[in-house]
Amino acid sequence: MSELINNSRSRKELLKHMILQLHEGVAPEAVRARMVELMAKIPYGEVVEVEQALINEGLPETEVLRLCDVHTEALEGHIDLAGMKIVAPGHPVDTFKQENKELIKVADQLNVLFSRVADEMQSSGKEKYLNTIKTLFNSLMDVDKHYRRKENLLFPFLEKYGITGPPKVMWGKHDETRDLLKNAINALNMPGEFTTEMMEMKIDLHLKPAAKAITDMIMKEEEILFPMTLDKLSEADWYEVYRQTLEIGYCLYDPKFTWKPQGVEAETEVSAEEGTVNLPSGRFTTEELLAMLNTLPVDITFVDRNDKVKYFSQGKERIFDRNRAILGRDVRMCHPPSSVHIVDQIVGDFKSGKADSAPFWIQMGGKFIHIEYLALRNEKGEYLGTVEMSQDLTEKRALSGDQRLLSYRKSERSESAKKNEQADAGGKVAEPDHPVSKVVLDARPLLAKGIHPLAQVQEECAALLPGEVYEVITPFPPAPMIEEMAAAGYQTRSETGTDGLFHTYFRK
């Protein structure tokens, strides 16, 4: 049997067989034990090849996603990392790993606190205990930037080398983790008195699963994803990842080293060279056209007739992440696995002529976001591609009456930017552009006493005068409060201030 397992082809077939056994309902514990018994070590690349092969052979990505935790847990500690490339400080993989170390520190702190729940909930330090857990979960929310860099920068390069299945599976796990974190935050922010029994239930149902999802992903990254990407991506690819990383940001870690591979020059960014674009109803210089597209208060993305991303606008108020790495990428790869079927349906219906527009609207971060997909057709009605247009309609949605007198919107540069500059210089909290009249509630003292501020917020917001804004300051995102106030008809907006606190605004 050992000779069989030392053969790469046989080893991969065995791993595939065992994953399919899970798919067919064989008990996970039995399969896991068999994997450990037969596979002393399996090269990291073979795990990726097997996942890709299963998807290519028709096993749905959702099913691979469901089985992912079981087979990776069984393989933990049994994946052969011999031959994995060593990277220099500052390399994107080094940064990912340093972030993972910080995430593990937070998860370890939480696990210690979970084990002390019975004692801490009965002590005089109960409120400090609860606030510490909330603070640590707020830190874990930063993992979103770590995941977005993988989704928007790393995965496009893997797709270029024909590796599409495993990134889709991993993106699906990202979304599961995001949902678990959101549920954990909501559970911690629920109003009412926390008893020991209630906290134990929250830990088991919400908090532990969220923290474990993050540490499980770290294993998948460090034992499978990173070794494989180091084998596949060129130094020029990695330098593009490195250069675009700042557009998204870092997770709990600030790199201390710059990195540039020898012999690799940065890809020259295309500028708006002077020229003329002639249209039936007029003409632009390329500079004018670029300025117009980036000045319109919408996010625009164009996908061509071959389903490849060809262009995105770069306005001041971006709603969704867009990086140059998505250019030339199949549009299906730019969306979470859970929404790919919707993208397929929209594109298919546009191509067939069944539809020309698909509007959506969502509540996101206290904002009302309108998203619309529009089919582009030439004069003959032939399909040219799809435009995705996203817009923040929070303020426009509240308009009423007439605006017949001349007035100007405040310039983002002259007002908001100046405020931020002043905040950086003077330590004051930068605020968004809101009406001058404002009522402020710093909810931290109430929370420290175990009093949920929702009732006070509801009462005082009901007394707001026209044009007044109510601001609530909290150490964590007040998601349940935002939902309650939005349901009551209030406009909401929430953001992180320069002080690291969450500033949430309500207006009638």
Secondary structure, DSSP 8 states (H G I E B T S, - for coil): -HHHHTSHHHHHHHHHHHHHHHHTT--HHHHHHHHHHH-S-EEHHHHHHHHHHHHHTT--HHHHHHHHHHHHHHHTT-EE-TT-----TTSHHHHHHHHHHHHHHHHHHHHHHHHTHHHHHTSTTHHHHHHHHHHHHHHHTTHHHHHHHIIIIIHHHHHHTT--HHHHHHHHHHHHHHHHHHHHHHHHT-SS---HHHHHHHIIIIIHHHHHHHHHHHHHIIIIIHHHHHHHS-HHHHHHHHHHGGGT--SS---------TT----------S-EEEETTEEEEHHHHHHHHHHSSSEEEEEETTSBEEEE---SS--S---GGGTT-BGGGGS-GGGHHHHHHHHHHHHHTS-SEEEEEEEETTEEEEEEEEEEE-TT--EEEEEEEEEE-TTGGG--S---S------IIIIIIHHHHHHHHH------S--S-EEEEE-HHHHHTT--THHHHHHHHHT--TT-EEEEEESS--HHHHHHHHHTT-EEEEEE-TTS-EEEEEE-
